[in-house]
Amino acid sequence: MVRGFEDLVEEGAAAPVDGWDFSWLEGRATEERPSWGYQGLLASRLGDVDAVLDLQTGGGEVLGGALDRAGSVPSVVAATESWRPNLSRAAARLRPAGGAVVGAADAGPLPFADGVFDLVSCRHPTTVPWAEAARVLRPGGSYLAQHVGPASVFELVEFFLGPQPEARRARDPQDEADAARAAGLEVAELGSERLRMEFFDVGAVVYLLRKVVWLVPGFTVAAHRGRLRELHERIAAGGPFVAHASRTLIEARKPGR
């Protein structure tokens, strides 16, 4: 039985969107994963450091999963998060590893002293406080992150907003590498991939746009009902809506030691 537009939209609009766990989309949407396996890569580094800071940690899911997989846990585990509903969720997730979560704006400043972390990590930052990340790293320490790359999910973004030629050029990996160098870091690795996404129903789209709020700024079901209905009809007639995520892996090291 094909489910109706209203039921699907209502379901996507009612689903909780706190934290950074996308398991609600299982069976409703798919996304290819980058070949480098960021969480596993992060886990492999944790056994070699004494102090780690995870920026914009969400609900602590990525760092927490990496800590679970690591052979040993750093002596100091810290994370920042700007969205208040996520703070308690992240604190609970990281508490078993002795982790502390503090509220901090995504763009900085970071509430830590100079040179206290061996590793600064981040997955999908809204913005990167390069100078602050460099400041809190010890000499020889690394910033290891997976960023959202250019024109990510723009098939969906432009379905709702129309052509976005200027926005398509943002988040270029070379620009981010230049910003890391300008902050005094040395870029050790830079890679990028585009990855297929499929949305099987309009409820999945509603959920995603409520959770990843910067894709379609100001998104609400009421304001975008007409386009949502068009999308529902398109999926019903032609199958999944296809988009492409863009991901960048970057490692930048602080000179010294």
FIZA-739331 format. One record per residue: residue number from 0; residue in one letter; x, y, z of N, C-alpha, C in turn. Coordinates in Angstrom, 1 decimal. Each point is the difference from the previous one (the first is absolute). Example, Ala and Ser with C-alpha at 12.3 -4.5 7.8 and 13.67 -1.06 7.14 Angstrom:
R    k  r     n_X     n_Y     n_Z    ca_X    ca_Y    ca_Z     c_X     c_Y     c_Z
R    0  A    13.2    -5.7     7.8    -0.9     1.2     0.0     0.9     1.2     0.0
R    1  S    -0.4     1.1    -0.7     0.9     1.1     0.0    -0.8     1.1     0.8
END
This chain:
R    k  r     n_X     n_Y     n_Z    ca_X    ca_Y    ca_Z     c_X     c_Y     c_Z
R    0  M     0.8    -1.2     0.0    -0.8     1.2     0.0     0.9     1.2     0.0
R    1  V    -0.3     1.0    -0.9     0.8     1.2    -0.1    -0.6     1.0     1.0
R    2  R     0.9     0.5     0.8    -0.4     0.9     1.1    -0.3     1.4    -0.6
R    3  G    -0.9     0.7     0.6    -0.4     1.3    -0.5     0.9     1.2     0.4
R    4  F    -0.1     1.0    -0.8     0.9     1.2     0.3    -0.2     0.5     1.4
R    5  E    -1.2     0.2     0.5    -0.2     0.6     1.3     0.6    -0.8     1.1
R    6  D    -0.2    -1.4    -0.1     0.6    -0.8     1.0     1.5     0.0     0.1
R    7  L     0.6     0.0    -1.2     1.5     0.0    -0.1     0.6     1.3     0.6
R    8  V    -0.7     1.1    -0.4     0.5     1.3     0.4    -0.2     0.2     1.5
R    9  E    -1.1    -0.4     0.5    -0.3     0.0     1.5     1.1    -0.8     0.7
R   10  E     0.3    -1.2    -0.5     1.0    -0.8     0.7     1.3     0.6     0.0
R   11  G     0.5     0.6    -1.1     1.3     0.6     0.0     0.0     1.3     0.8
R   12  A    -1.1     0.7     0.2    -0.1     1.2     0.7     0.0    -0.3     1.5
R   13  A    -0.4    -1.2     0.4    -0.1    -0.3     1.5     1.2    -0.7     0.5
R   14  A     0.8    -0.5    -0.8     1.2    -0.8     0.4     1.0     0.9     0.8
R   15  P     0.6    -0.5     1.1     0.9     0.9     0.7     1.3     0.2    -0.8
R   16  V     0.6     1.2     0.1     1.2     0.3    -0.8     1.2     0.4     0.9
R   17  D    -0.1    -0.3     1.3     1.2     0.3     0.8     1.1    -1.0    -0.3
R   18  G     1.2     0.4     0.4     1.1    -0.9    -0.2     0.4     0.0    -1.5
R   19  W     1.0    -0.9    -0.3     0.5    -0.1    -1.4     0.0    -1.4    -0.4
R   20  D    -1.1    -0.7     0.3    -0.3    -1.4    -0.3    -1.1     0.0    -1.1
R   21  F     0.3    -0.6    -1.2    -0.9     0.0    -1.1    -0.7    -1.3    -0.1
R   22  S     0.0    -0.8     1.0    -0.6    -1.4    -0.1    -1.5     0.0    -0.4
R   23  W    -0.7     1.1     0.3    -1.4     0.1    -0.3    -0.2    -0.1    -1.5
R   24  L     1.0     0.2    -0.8    -0.1     0.0    -1.5     0.2    -1.4    -0.5
R   25  E     0.3    -1.0     0.8     0.2    -1.4    -0.5    -1.2    -0.5    -0.7
R   26  G     0.1    -0.5    -1.2    -1.1    -0.4    -0.8    -0.7     1.1    -0.8
R   27  R     0.4     1.2     0.3    -0.7     1.1    -0.6     0.9     0.9    -0.9
R   28  A     1.3    -0.2     0.2     1.0     0.7    -0.7     1.4    -0.7     0.1
R   29  T     0.8     0.2    -1.0     1.4    -0.7     0.1     1.0     1.1    -0.4
R   30  E     1.2    -0.2     0.5     1.1     0.8    -0.4     1.3    -0.8     0.0
R   31  E     0.7     0.1    -1.1     1.3    -0.7     0.0     1.0     0.7     1.0
R   32  R     0.9    -0.8     0.5     1.0     0.5     1.0     1.3     0.2    -0.7
R   33  P     0.8     1.0     0.5     1.3     0.3    -0.6     0.9    -1.3     0.3
R   34  S     0.9    -0.1    -1.0     0.9    -1.2     0.1     0.9     0.0     1.2
R   35  W     0.3     1.1     0.6     1.0     0.1     1.0    -0.6    -0.4     1.4
R   36  G    -1.3    -0.1     0.2    -0.6    -0.5     1.2     0.5     0.9     1.2
R   37  Y    -0.6     1.2     0.1     0.5     1.0     0.9     0.0    -0.5     1.5
R   38  Q    -1.1    -0.6     0.4     0.0    -0.4     1.5     1.1    -1.0     0.3
R   39  G     0.2    -0.9    -0.9     1.1    -1.0     0.2     1.3     0.7    -0.1
R   40  L     0.2     0.9    -0.9     1.3     0.8     0.0     0.2     0.7     1.3
R   41  L    -1.0     0.7     0.5     0.1     0.7     1.2     0.3    -1.0     1.2
R   42  A    -0.6    -1.1     0.0     0.2    -1.0     1.0     1.5    -0.5     0.0
R   43  S     0.6    -0.1    -1.2     1.3    -0.4    -0.1     1.0     1.0     0.6
R   44  R    -0.4     1.2     0.1     0.9     1.1     0.5    -0.1     0.2     1.5
R   45  L    -1.1    -0.4     0.6    -0.3     0.3     1.4     1.0    -0.7     0.9
R   46  G     0.5    -1.2    -0.4     0.9    -0.7     0.9     1.4     0.6     0.1
R   47  D     0.3     1.0    -0.9     1.3     0.6    -0.1     0.0     1.4     0.6
R   48  V    -1.1     0.4     0.6     0.0     1.4     0.5    -0.4     0.0     1.5
R   49  D     0.4     1.1     0.7    -0.3     0.2     1.4    -1.3     0.8     0.2
R   50  A    -0.3     0.9    -1.0    -1.1     0.9     0.1    -0.6     0.3    -1.3
R   51  V    -1.4    -0.2    -0.1    -0.7     0.2    -1.2    -1.1     1.0     0.2
R   52  L    -0.3     0.8    -1.0    -1.1     0.9     0.1    -0.9    -0.2    -1.3
R   53  D    -1.3    -0.2     0.1    -0.9    -0.2    -1.1    -0.8     1.2    -0.1
R   54  L     0.1     0.7    -1.1    -0.8     1.3    -0.2    -1.4    -0.3    -0.6
R   55  Q    -1.0     0.7     0.4    -1.3    -0.1    -0.5    -0.5    -1.5     0.0
R   56  T     0.1    -0.5     1.2    -0.1    -1.5     0.2    -1.4    -0.5    -0.2
R   57  G    -1.1     0.9    -0.2    -1.3    -0.5    -0.1    -0.4    -0.7     1.3
R   58  G    -0.5    -1.2    -0.1    -0.3    -0.8     1.2     1.1    -0.9     0.5
R   59  G     1.2     0.3    -0.5     1.2    -0.8     0.3     0.1    -1.4    -0.6
R   60  E    -0.8    -0.2    -1.1    -0.1    -1.3    -0.6     1.3    -0.4    -0.7
R   61  V     0.6     0.9    -0.7     1.2    -0.4    -0.8     1.2    -0.2     0.9
R   62  L     0.2     0.9     0.9     1.2    -0.2     0.9    -0.3    -1.2     0.9
R   63  G    -1.2    -0.1     0.5    -0.3    -1.1     0.9     0.2    -1.3    -0.7
R   64  G    -0.5    -0.2    -1.2     0.2    -1.2    -0.7     1.5    -0.3    -0.3
R   65  A     0.8     1.1    -0.3     1.4    -0.2    -0.2     0.7    -0.4     1.3
R   66  L    -0.4     0.5     1.1     0.6    -0.4     1.3    -0.4    -1.4     0.3
R   67  D    -1.2    -0.5    -0.3    -0.4    -1.4     0.2     1.0    -0.9    -0.8
R   68  R     0.4     0.4    -1.2     0.8    -0.8    -0.8     1.5     0.1     0.2
R   69  A     0.4     1.0     0.7     1.4     0.3     0.2     0.6    -1.1     1.0
R   70  G     1.3    -0.2    -0.1     0.7    -1.0     0.9     0.1     0.6     1.4
R   71  S     0.2     1.3     0.1     0.1     0.7     1.3    -0.6     1.4    -0.1
R   72  V    -0.3     0.5     1.1    -0.7     1.3     0.0     0.9     1.1     0.5
R   73  P     0.1     1.1    -0.7     0.8     1.1     0.5    -0.3     0.5     1.4
R   74  S     1.0     0.5     0.7    -0.1     0.5     1.4    -1.0     1.1     0.0
R   75  V     0.0     0.9    -1.0    -1.0     1.1     0.0    -0.8    -0.1    -1.3
R   76  V    -1.3    -0.1     0.2    -1.0     0.0    -1.1    -1.0     1.2     0.2
R   77  A     0.0     0.9    -0.9    -0.8     1.2     0.0    -0.8     0.2    -1.3
R   78  A    -1.1     0.7     0.1    -0.8     0.2    -1.2    -0.7     1.4     0.2
R   79  T    -0.3     0.6    -1.1    -0.8     1.2     0.0    -1.3    -0.2    -0.8
R   80  E    -1.0     0.7     0.3    -1.3     0.0    -0.7    -0.7     1.3     0.2
R   81  S    -0.6     0.5    -1.1    -0.7     1.3     0.1    -1.5    -0.1     0.2
R   82  W    -0.6    -1.1    -0.3    -1.5    -0.2     0.1    -0.3    -0.6     1.3
R   83  R    -0.7     0.8     0.8    -0.3    -0.3     1.4    -0.6    -1.4     0.2
R   84  P    -1.0    -0.4    -0.8    -0.6    -1.3     0.2     1.0    -1.2    -0.2
R   85  N     1.1     0.2    -0.7     0.9    -1.0    -0.1     1.0    -0.2     1.1
R   86  L     0.1     1.0     0.9     1.1     0.0     1.0    -0.2    -1.1     1.0
R   87  S    -1.2    -0.3     0.5    -0.2    -1.0     0.9     0.1    -1.4    -0.7
R   88  R    -0.4    -0.1    -1.2     0.1    -1.2    -0.7     1.5    -0.4    -0.3
R   89  A     0.8     1.0    -0.4     1.4    -0.3    -0.2     0.7    -0.3     1.3
R   90  A    -0.4     0.7     1.1     0.7    -0.3     1.3    -0.3    -1.4     0.4
R   91  A    -1.2    -0.5    -0.2    -0.3    -1.3     0.4     0.7    -1.0    -0.8
R   92  R     0.2     0.3    -1.3     0.7    -1.0    -1.0     1.4    -0.1     0.4
R   93  L     0.7     1.1     0.4     1.4     0.1     0.1     0.4    -0.3     1.5
R   94  R    -0.9     0.0     0.9     0.3    -0.1     1.4     0.8    -1.3     0.3
R   95  P    -0.4    -1.2    -0.6     0.7    -1.2     0.4     1.5     0.1    -0.3
R   96  A     0.4     0.9    -1.0     1.5     0.1    -0.3     0.6     1.2     0.8
R   97  G    -0.8     0.5     0.9     0.6     1.2     0.8    -0.1     1.3    -0.8
R   98  G    -0.9     0.0    -1.0     0.0     1.2    -0.8    -0.8     1.1     0.6
R   99  A     0.4     1.3    -0.3    -0.6     1.2     0.4    -0.5     0.7    -1.2
R  100  V    -1.3     0.5     0.0    -0.6     0.7    -1.1    -0.3     1.5     0.5
R  101  V     0.5     1.0    -0.8    -0.3     1.4     0.4    -0.7     0.7    -1.2
R  102  G    -0.8     0.9     0.4    -0.7     0.8    -1.0     1.0     1.0    -0.6
R  103  A     0.0     0.1    -1.4     0.9     1.0    -0.6    -0.6     0.3    -1.4
R  104  A     0.1     1.2    -0.5    -0.5     0.4    -1.3     0.8    -0.8    -1.0
R  105  D    -0.6    -0.3    -1.2     0.7    -0.8    -1.0     1.2     0.8    -0.5
R  106  A    -0.1     1.3    -0.1     1.1     0.8    -0.6     1.0     0.4     1.1
R  107  G    -0.1    -0.5     1.2     0.9     0.4     1.0    -0.4     1.2     0.8
R  108  P     0.8     0.4     1.0     1.3    -0.5     0.4    -0.2    -1.3     0.8
R  109  L     1.1    -0.8     0.1    -0.1    -1.3     0.8     0.4     0.3     1.4
R  110  P    -0.7    -0.6     1.0     0.3     0.3     1.4     1.1    -0.9     0.6
R  111  F     1.1     0.0    -0.7     1.1    -0.8     0.4     1.3     0.8    -0.1
R  112  A     1.0    -0.4     0.8     1.3     0.7     0.0     0.8    -0.4    -1.3
R  113  D     1.1     0.7    -0.3     0.8    -0.3    -1.1     0.7    -1.3     0.1
R  114  G     0.1    -0.7    -1.1     0.9    -1.2    -0.1    -0.3    -1.1     1.0
R  115  V    -1.3    -0.4     0.1    -0.4    -1.0     1.0    -0.4    -1.4    -0.6
R  116  F    -0.3     0.0    -1.3    -0.5    -1.2    -0.7     1.0    -0.5    -1.0
R  117  D     0.1    -1.4     0.0     0.8    -0.6    -1.1    -0.8    -0.2    -1.3
R  118  L    -1.3    -0.1     0.2    -0.9    -0.2    -1.2    -1.2     0.8     0.2
R  119  V    -0.4     0.7    -1.1    -1.3     0.7    -0.1    -0.7    -0.7    -1.1
R  120  S    -1.2    -0.5     0.2    -0.8    -0.7    -1.0    -1.3     0.7    -0.2
R  121  C    -0.6    -0.3    -1.1    -1.3     0.6    -0.3    -0.6    -0.7    -1.2
R  122  R    -1.3    -0.3     0.0    -0.7    -0.6    -1.2    -1.1     1.0    -0.3
R  123  H     0.0     0.5    -1.2    -1.0     0.9    -0.6    -0.2     1.3     0.8
R  124  P     1.1     0.7     0.2    -0.2     1.3     0.6    -0.8     1.0    -0.8
R  125  T    -0.8     0.8     0.6    -0.7     1.1    -0.7     1.0     1.0    -0.5
R  126  T     1.0     0.3     0.8     1.1     0.9    -0.3     1.2    -0.5     0.8
R  127  V     1.2     0.3    -0.5     1.2    -0.5     0.7     0.7     1.2     0.6
R  128  P     0.2     0.0     1.3     0.8     1.1     0.6     1.5    -0.3    -0.1
R  129  W     0.5     0.1    -1.1     1.4    -0.4    -0.3     1.0     0.5     1.0
R  130  A     0.0     1.4     0.2     1.0     0.6     0.9    -0.2    -0.6     1.4
R  131  E    -1.2    -0.2     0.5    -0.2    -0.6     1.3     0.4    -1.4     0.1
R  132  A    -0.3    -0.8    -1.0     0.5    -1.4    -0.1     1.5    -0.1     0.1
R  133  A     0.7     0.9    -0.7     1.4     0.0     0.0     0.6     0.4     1.3
R  134  R    -0.7     1.0     0.7     0.4     0.5     1.3     0.0    -1.1     1.0
R  135  V    -1.0    -0.8     0.1    -0.2    -1.0     1.1     0.8    -1.2    -0.3
R  136  L     0.6    -0.2    -1.2     0.8    -1.2    -0.3     1.4     0.2     0.6
R  137  R     0.5    -1.1     0.5     1.4     0.0     0.4     0.9    -0.1    -1.3
R  138  P     1.2     0.5     0.1     1.0    -0.2    -1.1     0.1    -1.5    -0.4
R  139  G    -0.2    -0.2    -1.3     0.0    -1.4    -0.5    -1.4    -0.7     0.0
R  140  G    -1.0     0.7     0.6    -1.4    -0.5     0.0    -0.7     0.2    -1.3
R  141  S    -1.1    -0.7    -0.2    -0.7     0.0    -1.3    -1.5     0.4     0.2
R  142  Y    -0.5     0.6    -1.1    -1.4     0.2    -0.2    -0.4    -1.0    -1.0
R  143  L    -0.9    -0.9     0.4    -0.5    -1.1    -0.9    -1.5     0.1    -0.1
R  144  A    -0.5     0.2    -1.2    -1.4     0.2    -0.2    -0.6    -0.4    -1.3
R  145  Q    -1.3    -0.3     0.0    -0.7    -0.2    -1.2    -1.0     1.2    -0.2
R  146  H     0.2     0.7    -1.0    -0.9     1.2    -0.3    -1.0    -0.3    -1.1
R  147  V    -1.1     0.7     0.1    -0.9     0.0    -1.2     0.7     0.7    -1.1
R  148  G     0.0    -0.6    -1.2     0.7     0.7    -1.1    -1.0     0.9    -0.8
R  149  P     0.5     0.4    -1.2    -0.7     1.0    -0.8    -1.3    -0.7    -0.6
R  150  A    -1.0     0.8    -0.1    -1.3    -0.3    -0.7    -0.5    -1.4     0.5
R  151  S     0.1    -0.2     1.3    -0.5    -1.2     0.6    -1.6     0.0     0.1
R  152  V    -0.6    -1.1    -0.5    -1.4    -0.2    -0.1    -0.7     1.2    -0.7
R  153  F     0.7     0.6    -1.0    -0.5     1.1    -0.6    -1.2    -0.3    -1.0
R  154  E    -0.1    -1.3    -0.4    -1.2    -0.3    -0.8    -1.3     0.2     0.8
R  155  L     0.1    -0.2     1.3    -1.1     0.2     0.9    -0.1     1.5     0.4
R  156  V     1.1     0.6     0.3     0.0     1.4     0.3    -0.6     0.8    -1.1
R  157  E     0.4    -0.2    -1.2    -0.5     0.8    -1.1    -1.4    -0.4    -0.5
R  158  F    -0.4    -1.2     0.4    -1.4    -0.3    -0.2    -0.9     1.0     0.7
R  159  F     0.4     0.3     1.3    -0.8     0.9     0.8     0.3     1.5    -0.2
R  160  L     1.3     0.3    -0.3     0.4     1.4     0.0     0.3     0.5    -1.4
R  161  G     0.0    -0.8    -1.0     0.5     0.4    -1.3     1.5     0.0    -0.2
R  162  P     0.5     0.4    -1.1     1.5     0.0    -0.2     0.7     0.9     1.0
R  163  Q     1.1    -0.6     0.5     0.9     0.7     1.0     1.4     0.0    -0.5
R  164  P     0.3     0.7    -1.0     1.4     0.0    -0.6     1.1     0.4     1.0
R  165  E    -0.3     1.1     0.8     1.1     0.4     0.9     0.2    -1.0     1.1
R  166  A    -1.1    -0.5     0.6     0.1    -1.0     1.1     0.7    -1.3    -0.5
R  167  R    -0.2    -0.3    -1.3     0.7    -1.2    -0.5     1.5     0.0     0.1
R  168  R     0.5     1.2     0.0     1.5     0.2     0.0     0.6     0.0     1.4
R  169  A    -0.9     0.0     1.1     0.5     0.0     1.3     0.5    -1.3     0.5
R  170  R     0.8     0.0     1.0     0.6    -1.2     0.6     0.9    -0.8    -0.9
R  171  D     0.7     0.7    -0.9     0.9    -0.6    -0.9     1.2    -0.6     0.8
R  172  P     0.4    -1.2    -0.2     1.1    -0.6     0.9     1.3     0.8    -0.1
R  173  Q     0.3     0.6    -1.1     1.3     0.7    -0.1    -0.2     1.3     0.8
R  174  D    -1.1     0.6     0.0    -0.2     1.2     0.8     0.1    -0.3     1.5
R  175  E    -0.5    -1.2     0.4     0.1    -0.4     1.4     1.5    -0.3     0.4
R  176  A     0.7    -0.6    -1.0     1.4    -0.2     0.3     0.8     1.3     0.1
R  177  D    -0.4     1.0    -0.8     0.7     1.3     0.1    -0.3     0.6     1.3
R  178  A    -1.3    -0.1     0.5    -0.3     0.5     1.3     0.8    -0.6     1.2
R  179  A     0.2    -1.4    -0.1     0.8    -0.7     1.0     1.4     0.6     0.0
R  180  R     0.6     0.2    -1.2     1.3     0.5    -0.1     0.1     1.4     0.5
R  181  A    -1.0     0.8    -0.2     0.0     1.4     0.5     0.0     0.0     1.5
R  182  A    -0.5    -1.0     0.6    -0.1    -0.1     1.5     1.3    -0.6     0.5
R  183  G     1.0    -0.3    -0.8     1.3    -0.5     0.4     0.1    -1.5     0.0
R  184  L    -1.0    -0.7    -0.6     0.1    -1.5     0.0     0.5    -0.5    -1.3
R  185  E     0.6    -1.2     0.0     0.5    -0.6    -1.2    -0.9    -1.1    -0.5
R  186  V    -0.5     0.1    -1.2    -1.0    -1.0    -0.5     0.7    -1.3    -0.3
R  187  A    -0.3    -1.1     0.7     0.6    -1.3    -0.2    -0.8    -0.8    -1.0
R  188  E    -1.3     0.2     0.0    -0.9    -0.9    -0.9    -1.2     0.8    -0.3
R  189  L    -0.4    -0.2    -1.3    -1.2     0.7    -0.5    -0.7    -0.9    -1.0
R  190  G    -1.2    -0.4     0.2    -0.7    -0.8    -1.0    -1.5     0.3     0.0
R  191  S    -0.6    -0.3    -1.2    -1.4     0.3    -0.1    -0.7    -1.0    -0.8
R  192  E    -1.3    -0.3     0.3    -0.8    -0.9    -0.8    -1.4     0.5    -0.1
R  193  R    -0.7    -0.4    -1.1    -1.4     0.2    -0.1    -0.7    -1.3     0.1
R  194  L    -1.1    -0.1     0.7    -0.7    -1.2     0.5    -1.5     0.0    -0.3
R  195  R    -0.5    -1.0    -0.6    -1.4    -0.1    -0.4    -0.9    -0.1     1.2
R  196  M    -1.1     0.7     0.0    -1.0     0.0     1.0    -1.4    -0.3    -0.8
R  197  E    -0.8    -0.7     0.7    -1.4    -0.3    -0.5    -1.0     0.2     1.1
R  198  F    -1.1     0.7    -0.4    -1.1     0.3     1.0    -1.2    -0.7    -0.6
R  199  F    -0.5    -1.0     0.8    -1.1    -0.8    -0.4    -1.4     0.5     0.3
R  200  D    -0.1     1.0     0.9    -1.3     0.6     0.2     0.2     1.5     0.5
R  201  V    -1.0     0.8    -0.1     0.0     1.4     0.3     0.2     0.2     1.5
R  202  G    -0.4    -1.0     0.9     0.2     0.2     1.4     1.5     0.0     0.4
R  203  A     0.8    -0.8    -0.8     1.4     0.0     0.2     0.6     1.4    -0.3
R  204  V    -0.5     0.7    -1.0     0.5     1.3    -0.4    -0.4     1.0     1.1
R  205  V    -1.2    -0.1     0.5    -0.4     0.9     1.1     0.9    -0.1     1.2
R  206  Y     0.2    -1.3     0.4     0.9    -0.2     1.1     1.4     0.6    -0.2
R  207  L     0.6    -0.3    -1.2     1.3     0.5    -0.2     0.1     1.5     0.0
R  208  L    -1.0     0.7    -0.6     0.1     1.5    -0.1    -0.3     0.6     1.4
R  209  R    -0.7    -0.7     0.9    -0.2     0.5     1.4     1.2    -0.2     0.8
R  210  K     0.8    -1.0    -0.3     1.2    -0.4     0.8     1.2     0.8    -0.5
R  211  V     0.2     0.0    -1.3     1.2     0.7    -0.6    -0.5     1.4    -0.5
R  212  V    -0.1     0.9     0.9    -0.8     1.2    -0.2     0.6     1.0    -1.0
R  213  W     1.3    -0.2    -0.3     0.6     0.9    -0.9    -0.2    -0.4    -1.5
R  214  L    -0.5    -1.1    -0.2    -0.3    -0.4    -1.4    -1.0     0.9    -0.7
R  215  V    -1.1     0.1     0.7    -1.1     0.9    -0.5    -0.3     1.0     1.2
R  216  P     0.7     1.1     0.1    -0.3     0.8     1.2    -1.4     0.4     0.1
R  217  G    -0.5     0.0     1.2    -1.4     0.3     0.3    -1.0    -1.0    -0.4
R  218  F     0.4    -1.2    -0.3    -0.9    -1.0    -0.5    -1.1    -0.3     1.0
R  219  T    -1.2     0.0    -0.4    -1.2    -0.5     0.7    -0.9    -0.7    -0.9
R  220  V    -0.7    -1.0     0.5    -1.0    -0.7    -0.9    -1.0     1.0    -0.5
R  221  A    -0.5     0.9     0.8    -1.0     0.9    -0.4     0.5     0.9    -1.2
R  222  A     1.2     0.5     0.1     0.5     0.9    -1.0     0.4    -0.7    -1.3
R  223  H     0.3    -1.3     0.1     0.5    -0.7    -1.2    -1.0    -1.2    -0.4
R  224  R    -1.2     0.1     0.4    -1.0    -1.1    -0.2    -0.1    -0.3    -1.5
R  225  G    -0.1     1.1    -0.8    -0.2    -0.2    -1.5     1.2    -0.8    -0.6
R  226  R     1.2     0.4     0.3     1.1    -0.8    -0.5     0.1    -1.4     0.6
R  227  L    -0.3    -0.1     1.2     0.0    -1.4     0.6    -1.0    -0.9    -0.7
R  228  R    -1.2     0.6    -0.4    -1.0    -0.9    -0.7     0.6    -0.3    -1.4
R  229  E     0.6     0.9    -0.6     0.6    -0.3    -1.3     1.0    -1.1     0.1
R  230  L     0.8     0.1     1.1     1.1    -1.0     0.2    -0.6    -1.4     0.3
R  231  H    -1.1     0.0     0.7    -0.7    -1.3     0.3    -0.5    -0.6    -1.3
R  232  E    -0.6     0.8    -0.8    -0.6    -0.5    -1.3     1.2    -0.5    -0.9
R  233  R     1.1     0.7     0.0     1.1    -0.4    -0.8     0.6    -1.3     0.4
R  234  I     0.1    -0.2     1.3     0.5    -1.3     0.6    -1.0    -1.1    -0.4
R  235  A    -1.3     0.2     0.2    -1.0    -1.0    -0.2     0.0    -0.4    -1.5
R  236  A     0.3     0.9    -0.9    -0.1    -0.3    -1.4     1.3    -0.5    -0.6
R  237  G     1.2     0.4     0.6     1.3    -0.3    -0.6     1.0    -0.7     0.9
R  238  G    -0.4    -0.3     1.2     1.0    -0.6     0.9     0.8     1.0     0.8
R  239  P     1.0    -0.5     0.8     0.7     0.9     0.9     0.5     1.3    -0.6
R  240  F     0.0     1.0     0.9     0.6     1.3    -0.4     1.5    -0.2     0.3
R  241  V     0.9     0.3    -1.0     1.4    -0.3     0.1     0.7     1.3     0.1
R  242  A     0.9     0.1     1.0     0.9     1.1     0.2     1.4    -0.5     0.3
R  243  H     0.9     0.9     0.2     1.4    -0.4     0.3     0.6     0.8     1.1
R  244  A     0.5    -0.7     1.0     0.7     0.6     1.1     1.4     0.3    -0.4
R  245  S     0.6     1.0     0.5     1.4     0.3    -0.2     0.8     0.0     1.3
R  246  R     1.1    -0.7     0.1     0.7    -0.1     1.2     1.5     0.3    -0.2
R  247  T     0.6     0.6     1.0     1.5     0.4    -0.1     0.6    -0.6     1.3
R  248  L     1.1    -0.7    -0.2     0.9    -0.4     1.1     1.2     0.9     0.0
R  249  I     0.3     0.6     1.2     1.1     0.8     0.2     0.7    -0.3     1.2
R  250  E     1.4    -0.1     0.0     0.8     0.0     1.1     1.0     1.1    -0.1
R  251  A     0.1     0.8     1.1     1.0     1.1     0.0     0.7     0.0     1.3
R  252  R     1.3     0.1     0.0     0.9    -0.1     1.2     0.6     1.3     0.4
R  253  K     0.1     0.1     1.3     0.7     1.2     0.5     1.5    -0.2     0.1
R  254  P     0.8     0.8    -0.7     1.4    -0.2     0.0     0.7    -0.1     1.4
R  255  G     1.0    -0.7     0.1     0.8    -0.1     1.3     0.1    -1.4     0.5
R  256  R     0.8    -0.1     1.0     0.2    -1.3     0.7     0.5    -1.0    -1.0
END
